[in-house]
């Protein structure tokens, strides 16, 4: 089975969030299962600088995009036994950031078209093209509009994965002809609510559509979660499914992690996890006592539940918690947590930054991890927390519901609440605080959490089954 995995980012080359983590770890897991999977992504300037001695030039060609005719180079290298292809165009991709530019619609339309054009030049004929989010969504449309008449593309099937339906790639209607070069008789595949909508075109044209958790696949059929695409998805529900993400167990491994101060594992964690906690207390200059540390490593944006965290923060400190927050985001939340940290020196530690090494120390040294999201397609942080024996406290939505089971029955691996309210969040945190005081309850809970299987093992097999079923279509 041959799969071309298309993504705008992938660890370790470039990442801004969960898409990058998944695109770096899922192909590696599928390769381990025997799939000939190759990843294709833009050659950002930072990649070219860092890997200049490892990148091998394959070929170059020009890509037509509307009235434009743009150069594209193809480079390749191996990473973790997976072949990566990089598409080079300095005008589009040699910029300081990945996204956020006025011409993002054009940049990633070029990327999508160049993916298909590259297959005419590289020695690889995939059975499946697997695209991810709006940045590569147009592949699913372009292949049907411009490439199906070419023998190499006759039998290729396409799969589109929605990592976050909030970001759809919406641009003005005139983009369809001027930028994308889509003929008028195909324009209705893109048009939605007066705009050009890249994600909508992928949902219509892909053979299969997936999301990153089973619960999220159901939720996006509801207007509350769909950001306007629920009617499109309901009409195509027959090809929609959800497969829960996993994490890379080689990267996130408390037994061998060189970043944390002491290693530990499920059957022997008490002493060394306590040492990791003491280091965390020192880093954030917190009080040296045994009160539980509850932490957040997150983008500071409203849908992550920051408004209800703000409402309960004082109550958590009054109860006896210590709080650690690491992240960047909306100004209102950055300012709140900075001010809250200054007010409660010794009880609250805040860093407005994204520091991966520090994040790993927080996962290892905290007692509990807070994710009260308004919506969460999958979430990876709760899985990393489980791996490091830091008990997640989550709202039961999306992938959080699929990966964290409430421990009130003595069998679960964390704490969950249902309603999006500060009151329910606070009560859930108090349950966790009370259980923390009883080591006969807490120690078995930590052990169960660390033994939770959040690897790609099960999910990779589900993707293989999806690929097999898709290949059998027409």
PEHUSUL-V678255 format. One record per residue. N is the residue number from 0. OMEGA is omega in whole degrees, 0 to 359 (none if undefined). D_CENTER is the distance of its C-alpha to the mean C-alpha in whole Angstrom. Layout:
n=N omega=OMEGA d_center=D_CENTER
n=N omega=OMEGA d_center=D_CENTER
This chain:
n=0 omega=183 d_center=25
n=1 omega=184 d_center=24
n=2 omega=171 d_center=20
n=3 omega=185 d_center=19
n=4 omega=187 d_center=15
n=5 omega=181 d_center=14
n=6 omega=178 d_center=12
n=7 omega=179 d_center=12
n=8 omega=178 d_center=10
n=9 omega=173 d_center=10
n=10 omega=9 d_center=11
n=11 omega=190 d_center=14
n=12 omega=180 d_center=15
n=13 omega=181 d_center=13
n=14 omega=175 d_center=9
n=15 omega=182 d_center=9
n=16 omega=186 d_center=5
n=17 omega=179 d_center=2
n=18 omega=179 d_center=4
n=19 omega=178 d_center=6
n=20 omega=181 d_center=6
n=21 omega=183 d_center=6
n=22 omega=175 d_center=9
n=23 omega=187 d_center=10
n=24 omega=181 d_center=11
n=25 omega=178 d_center=11
n=26 omega=178 d_center=14
n=27 omega=179 d_center=16
n=28 omega=179 d_center=16
n=29 omega=176 d_center=17
n=30 omega=179 d_center=20
n=31 omega=179 d_center=21
n=32 omega=175 d_center=22
n=33 omega=178 d_center=24
n=34 omega=173 d_center=22
n=35 omega=184 d_center=23
n=36 omega=179 d_center=19
n=37 omega=185 d_center=19
n=38 omega=176 d_center=16
n=39 omega=185 d_center=17
n=40 omega=178 d_center=16
n=41 omega=174 d_center=18
n=42 omega=178 d_center=20
n=43 omega=182 d_center=19
n=44 omega=182 d_center=22
n=45 omega=178 d_center=21
n=46 omega=181 d_center=20
n=47 omega=180 d_center=24
n=48 omega=186 d_center=25
n=49 omega=188 d_center=23
n=50 omega=186 d_center=24
n=51 omega=183 d_center=27
n=52 omega=181 d_center=29
n=53 omega=181 d_center=27
n=54 omega=179 d_center=26
n=55 omega=179 d_center=28
n=56 omega=179 d_center=29
n=57 omega=186 d_center=30
n=58 omega=173 d_center=31
n=59 omega=180 d_center=31
n=60 omega=177 d_center=32
n=61 omega=181 d_center=32
n=62 omega=175 d_center=29
n=63 omega=180 d_center=31
n=64 omega=189 d_center=29
n=65 omega=178 d_center=31
n=66 omega=184 d_center=34
n=67 omega=176 d_center=32
n=68 omega=193 d_center=33
n=69 omega=175 d_center=30
n=70 omega=171 d_center=30
n=71 omega=173 d_center=27
n=72 omega=178 d_center=28
n=73 omega=176 d_center=26
n=74 omega=180 d_center=25
n=75 omega=170 d_center=24
n=76 omega=178 d_center=23
n=77 omega=175 d_center=22
n=78 omega=181 d_center=20
n=79 omega=176 d_center=19
n=80 omega=178 d_center=22
n=81 omega=176 d_center=20
n=82 omega=175 d_center=21
n=83 omega=170 d_center=19
n=84 omega=180 d_center=21
n=85 omega=181 d_center=20
n=86 omega=189 d_center=22
n=87 omega=166 d_center=24
n=88 omega=189 d_center=25
n=89 omega=180 d_center=26
n=90 omega=183 d_center=27
n=91 omega=194 d_center=23
n=92 omega=177 d_center=21
n=93 omega=180 d_center=23
n=94 omega=184 d_center=22
n=95 omega=182 d_center=21
n=96 omega=179 d_center=18
n=97 omega=186 d_center=15
n=98 omega=175 d_center=15
n=99 omega=181 d_center=18
n=100 omega=184 d_center=21
n=101 omega=184 d_center=24
n=102 omega=179 d_center=23
n=103 omega=179 d_center=20
n=104 omega=178 d_center=21
n=105 omega=182 d_center=23
n=106 omega=185 d_center=21
n=107 omega=166 d_center=19
n=108 omega=175 d_center=21
n=109 omega=179 d_center=23
n=110 omega=182 d_center=20
n=111 omega=180 d_center=20
n=112 omega=181 d_center=24
n=113 omega=177 d_center=24
n=114 omega=182 d_center=22
n=115 omega=180 d_center=24
n=116 omega=182 d_center=27
n=117 omega=181 d_center=26
n=118 omega=176 d_center=27
n=119 omega=187 d_center=30
n=120 omega=182 d_center=31
n=121 omega=183 d_center=29
n=122 omega=179 d_center=30
n=123 omega=181 d_center=27
n=124 omega=185 d_center=27
n=125 omega=168 d_center=24
n=126 omega=183 d_center=25
n=127 omega=165 d_center=21
n=128 omega=184 d_center=19
n=129 omega=183 d_center=16
n=130 omega=188 d_center=14
n=131 omega=176 d_center=11
n=132 omega=191 d_center=10
n=133 omega=187 d_center=14
n=134 omega=176 d_center=14
n=135 omega=184 d_center=15
n=136 omega=185 d_center=16
n=137 omega=175 d_center=20
n=138 omega=183 d_center=20
n=139 omega=176 d_center=21
n=140 omega=184 d_center=24
n=141 omega=182 d_center=25
n=142 omega=180 d_center=26
n=143 omega=183 d_center=28
n=144 omega=192 d_center=30
n=145 omega=192 d_center=31
n=146 omega=186 d_center=30
n=147 omega=181 d_center=31
n=148 omega=181 d_center=35
n=149 omega=185 d_center=34
n=150 omega=182 d_center=35
n=151 omega=185 d_center=32
n=152 omega=184 d_center=29
n=153 omega=191 d_center=32
n=154 omega=179 d_center=30
n=155 omega=175 d_center=26
n=156 omega=183 d_center=24
n=157 omega=176 d_center=20
n=158 omega=180 d_center=17
n=159 omega=179 d_center=15
n=160 omega=176 d_center=11
n=161 omega=177 d_center=10
n=162 omega=175 d_center=6
n=163 omega=186 d_center=8
n=164 omega=179 d_center=12
n=165 omega=184 d_center=13
n=166 omega=192 d_center=13
n=167 omega=186 d_center=15
n=168 omega=181 d_center=17
n=169 omega=182 d_center=20
n=170 omega=184 d_center=23
n=171 omega=185 d_center=27
n=172 omega=183 d_center=29
n=173 omega=174 d_center=31
n=174 omega=186 d_center=28
n=175 omega=181 d_center=28
n=176 omega=188 d_center=31
n=177 omega=184 d_center=32
n=178 omega=187 d_center=28
n=179 omega=180 d_center=27
n=180 omega=181 d_center=30
n=181 omega=178 d_center=30
n=182 omega=185 d_center=33
n=183 omega=182 d_center=35
n=184 omega=175 d_center=35
n=185 omega=188 d_center=31
n=186 omega=183 d_center=30
n=187 omega=176 d_center=30
n=188 omega=182 d_center=27
n=189 omega=187 d_center=25
n=190 omega=176 d_center=27
n=191 omega=180 d_center=26
n=192 omega=176 d_center=27
n=193 omega=181 d_center=29
n=194 omega=164 d_center=26
n=195 omega=185 d_center=24
n=196 omega=185 d_center=21
n=197 omega=183 d_center=19
n=198 omega=179 d_center=17
n=199 omega=180 d_center=20
n=200 omega=179 d_center=22
n=201 omega=179 d_center=19
n=202 omega=180 d_center=19
n=203 omega=190 d_center=23
n=204 omega=181 d_center=23
n=205 omega=177 d_center=21
n=206 omega=176 d_center=22
n=207 omega=177 d_center=20
n=208 omega=179 d_center=17
n=209 omega=168 d_center=14
n=210 omega=192 d_center=11
n=211 omega=169 d_center=8
n=212 omega=179 d_center=11
n=213 omega=181 d_center=15
n=214 omega=180 d_center=16
n=215 omega=178 d_center=13
n=216 omega=176 d_center=15
n=217 omega=185 d_center=18
n=218 omega=184 d_center=17
n=219 omega=170 d_center=17
n=220 omega=182 d_center=20
n=221 omega=180 d_center=21
n=222 omega=181 d_center=22
n=223 omega=185 d_center=21
n=224 omega=196 d_center=17
n=225 omega=184 d_center=17
n=226 omega=172 d_center=18
n=227 omega=185 d_center=21
n=228 omega=185 d_center=20
n=229 omega=182 d_center=21
n=230 omega=176 d_center=25
n=231 omega=181 d_center=23
n=232 omega=179 d_center=21
n=233 omega=179 d_center=24
n=234 omega=182 d_center=26
n=235 omega=183 d_center=24
n=236 omega=181 d_center=23
n=237 omega=181 d_center=25
n=238 omega=182 d_center=22
n=239 omega=175 d_center=19
n=240 omega=179 d_center=17
n=241 omega=177 d_center=14
n=242 omega=184 d_center=13
n=243 omega=174 d_center=11
n=244 omega=171 d_center=8
n=245 omega=175 d_center=10
n=246 omega=181 d_center=10
n=247 omega=184 d_center=12
n=248 omega=174 d_center=16
n=249 omega=178 d_center=18
n=250 omega=182 d_center=15
n=251 omega=185 d_center=15
n=252 omega=183 d_center=19
n=253 omega=180 d_center=21
n=254 omega=184 d_center=24
n=255 omega=184 d_center=24
n=256 omega=181 d_center=21
n=257 omega=181 d_center=24
n=258 omega=183 d_center=22
n=259 omega=189 d_center=23
n=260 omega=178 d_center=27
n=261 omega=179 d_center=28
n=262 omega=179 d_center=26
n=263 omega=179 d_center=26
n=264 omega=192 d_center=25
n=265 omega=183 d_center=26
n=266 omega=178 d_center=30
n=267 omega=185 d_center=30
n=268 omega=194 d_center=28
n=269 omega=186 d_center=31
n=270 omega=187 d_center=32
n=271 omega=174 d_center=30
n=272 omega=177 d_center=27
n=273 omega=177 d_center=30
n=274 omega=176 d_center=30
n=275 omega=179 d_center=26
n=276 omega=180 d_center=27
n=277 omega=177 d_center=30
n=278 omega=180 d_center=28
n=279 omega=176 d_center=26
n=280 omega=180 d_center=29
n=281 omega=181 d_center=31
n=282 omega=184 d_center=28
n=283 omega=177 d_center=27
n=284 omega=180 d_center=31
n=285 omega=178 d_center=31
n=286 omega=180 d_center=34
n=287 omega=175 d_center=35
n=288 omega=186 d_center=35
n=289 omega=179 d_center=33
n=290 omega=185 d_center=32
n=291 omega=175 d_center=28
n=292 omega=174 d_center=25
n=293 omega=189 d_center=23
n=294 omega=173 d_center=20
n=295 omega=169 d_center=17
n=296 omega=194 d_center=14
n=297 omega=164 d_center=12
n=298 omega=184 d_center=12
n=299 omega=181 d_center=16
n=300 omega=191 d_center=15
n=301 omega=185 d_center=17
n=302 omega=174 d_center=15
n=303 omega=177 d_center=14
n=304 omega=185 d_center=17
n=305 omega=180 d_center=19
n=306 omega=179 d_center=22
n=307 omega=173 d_center=23
n=308 omega=178 d_center=22
n=309 omega=182 d_center=25
n=310 omega=184 d_center=27
n=311 omega=188 d_center=27
n=312 omega=181 d_center=27
n=313 omega=179 d_center=31
n=314 omega=179 d_center=31
n=315 omega=178 d_center=29
n=316 omega=179 d_center=31
n=317 omega=180 d_center=34
n=318 omega=180 d_center=33
n=319 omega=177 d_center=33
n=320 omega=160 d_center=29
n=321 omega=185 d_center=28
n=322 omega=174 d_center=25
n=323 omega=180 d_center=22
n=324 omega=176 d_center=20
n=325 omega=178 d_center=18
n=326 omega=175 d_center=16
n=327 omega=179 d_center=17
n=328 omega=185 d_center=17
n=329 omega=186 d_center=19
n=330 omega=184 d_center=23
n=331 omega=181 d_center=24
n=332 omega=175 d_center=22
n=333 omega=182 d_center=22
n=334 omega=179 d_center=26
n=335 omega=185 d_center=26
n=336 omega=176 d_center=24
n=337 omega=180 d_center=26
n=338 omega=181 d_center=30
n=339 omega=178 d_center=29
n=340 omega=178 d_center=28
n=341 omega=181 d_center=32
n=342 omega=185 d_center=33
n=343 omega=177 d_center=33
n=344 omega=182 d_center=33
n=345 omega=179 d_center=33
n=346 omega=184 d_center=31
n=347 omega=175 d_center=28
n=348 omega=184 d_center=26
n=349 omega=170 d_center=24
n=350 omega=178 d_center=22
n=351 omega=184 d_center=21
n=352 omega=170 d_center=19
n=353 omega=184 d_center=16
n=354 omega=186 d_center=17
n=355 omega=181 d_center=15
n=356 omega=178 d_center=18
n=357 omega=177 d_center=19
n=358 omega=181 d_center=16
n=359 omega=178 d_center=17
n=360 omega=178 d_center=20
n=361 omega=177 d_center=19
n=362 omega=185 d_center=17
n=363 omega=188 d_center=21
n=364 omega=181 d_center=23
n=365 omega=175 d_center=22
n=366 omega=182 d_center=24
n=367 omega=182 d_center=21
n=368 omega=190 d_center=18
n=369 omega=175 d_center=17
n=370 omega=182 d_center=15
n=371 omega=193 d_center=17
n=372 omega=171 d_center=14
n=373 omega=173 d_center=16
n=374 omega=183 d_center=13
n=375 omega=182 d_center=10
n=376 omega=175 d_center=9
n=377 omega=187 d_center=7
n=378 omega=175 d_center=7
n=379 omega=185 d_center=7
n=380 omega=180 d_center=10
n=381 omega=178 d_center=12
n=382 omega=177 d_center=12
n=383 omega=178 d_center=13
n=384 omega=178 d_center=15
n=385 omega=182 d_center=17
n=386 omega=182 d_center=17
n=387 omega=175 d_center=19
n=388 omega=176 d_center=21
n=389 omega=195 d_center=20
n=390 omega=181 d_center=20
n=391 omega=171 d_center=18
n=392 omega=192 d_center=19
n=393 omega=168 d_center=17
n=394 omega=185 d_center=18
n=395 omega=178 d_center=18
n=396 omega=177 d_center=15
n=397 omega=182 d_center=13
n=398 omega=175 d_center=11
n=399 omega=178 d_center=13
n=400 omega=184 d_center=16
n=401 omega=185 d_center=15
n=402 omega=181 d_center=15
n=403 omega=178 d_center=17
n=404 omega=183 d_center=21
n=405 omega=186 d_center=23
n=406 omega=182 d_center=26
n=407 omega=178 d_center=29
n=408 omega=181 d_center=30
n=409 omega=182 d_center=30
n=410 omega=187 d_center=28
n=411 omega=184 d_center=24
n=412 omega=180 d_center=22
n=413 omega=181 d_center=21
n=414 omega=182 d_center=22
n=415 omega=171 d_center=21
n=416 omega=191 d_center=23
n=417 omega=185 d_center=22
n=418 omega=179 d_center=24
n=419 omega=181 d_center=22
n=420 omega=179 d_center=25
n=421 omega=181 d_center=26
n=422 omega=180 d_center=29
n=423 omega=177 d_center=26
n=424 omega=182 d_center=24
n=425 omega=180 d_center=27
n=426 omega=179 d_center=29
n=427 omega=178 d_center=26
n=428 omega=179 d_center=26
n=429 omega=175 d_center=29
n=430 omega=180 d_center=29
n=431 omega=180 d_center=27
n=432 omega=181 d_center=29
n=433 omega=179 d_center=32
n=434 omega=180 d_center=31
n=435 omega=182 d_center=30
n=436 omega=182 d_center=34
n=437 omega=185 d_center=35
n=438 omega=177 d_center=34
n=439 omega=175 d_center=35
n=440 omega=191 d_center=32
n=441 omega=183 d_center=30
n=442 omega=176 d_center=30
n=443 omega=179 d_center=30
n=444 omega=179 d_center=26
n=445 omega=179 d_center=25
n=446 omega=178 d_center=26
n=447 omega=180 d_center=25
n=448 omega=183 d_center=21
n=449 omega=179 d_center=21
n=450 omega=174 d_center=22
n=451 omega=180 d_center=19
n=452 omega=176 d_center=18
n=453 omega=179 d_center=14
n=454 omega=178 d_center=14
n=455 omega=188 d_center=14
n=456 omega=183 d_center=17
n=457 omega=184 d_center=18
n=458 omega=178 d_center=15
n=459 omega=178 d_center=16
n=460 omega=178 d_center=19
n=461 omega=176 d_center=18
n=462 omega=179 d_center=16
n=463 omega=177 d_center=20
n=464 omega=177 d_center=22
n=465 omega=178 d_center=20
n=466 omega=181 d_center=21
n=467 omega=180 d_center=24
n=468 omega=181 d_center=25
n=469 omega=179 d_center=24
n=470 omega=181 d_center=26
n=471 omega=181 d_center=29
n=472 omega=182 d_center=28
n=473 omega=none d_center=32
